[in-house]
């Protein structure tokens, strides 16, 4: 099924391409919790089921390399100089992974005091991390020194219960999804909250990705849909649903160079769904 995309995203149609295999021969399904676009031909996929990070060929499909991690991987983000960072909640760590061509290998790690859920790179030397128990968002240096934090006490209200994913816009705004409060919270570079967004279409917001200043794509797991949030006016509109093969979406990633949208599910999948403009 082809859907018309909002003009601000890109005029045209969105068509489903053949799904990408993200497992090797003989493997079962994996729980995909995040996807990062390394290049138009390479993806990083966090495999929660087997405690691995996978380098996937996003043109032909297939696993080029995978590395075993010391815990369950959830959020993953790219850093400069061929490096990625992965949030490992069950061991309270951020694990850094080297990317050398088509080879992944473990690098250093940072020990944390609580469980990180999602992670994003603010710039080459700063990370923004979400936590549960209690729910909060921290900005830290690349070596783990906490610079600032926003939580319910600082916000003066019950803002976070399960802050799940982070996205940055090209203007530097930060967006955090919370699948329990059913909100998307917008913050500026200083972690000052500028706007919390709610909508009946946000029943369980998970993975988020900024496409433009007025287009945020949100994976809504419980409604089996991908929706578009416009932060400039707060409107939420449907983009993809079950008729397009969307089932319990967890992770979304956008490649501006190839104009492809990647969607992954935590529900033991062997493929990532690919939609092309």
Secondary structure, 3 states (H helix, E strand, C coil): CCEECCCCCCCCEEEECCCEECCCCCCCCECEEEEEEEECCEEEEEECCCCEEEEEECCCCCEEEEEECCCCEEEEEEECCCEEEEEEHHHCEEEEEEEECCEEEEEEEEECCCEEEEEEEEECCEEEEEEECCCEEEEEECCCCEEEEEEHHHHCCCCCCCEEEEEECCCCCEEEEECCCCEEEEECCCCCEEEEECCCCCCCEEEEEEEECCEEEEEECCCCEEEEEECCCCEEEEEECHHHCCCCEEEEEEECCCCEEEEEECCCECEEEEEEC
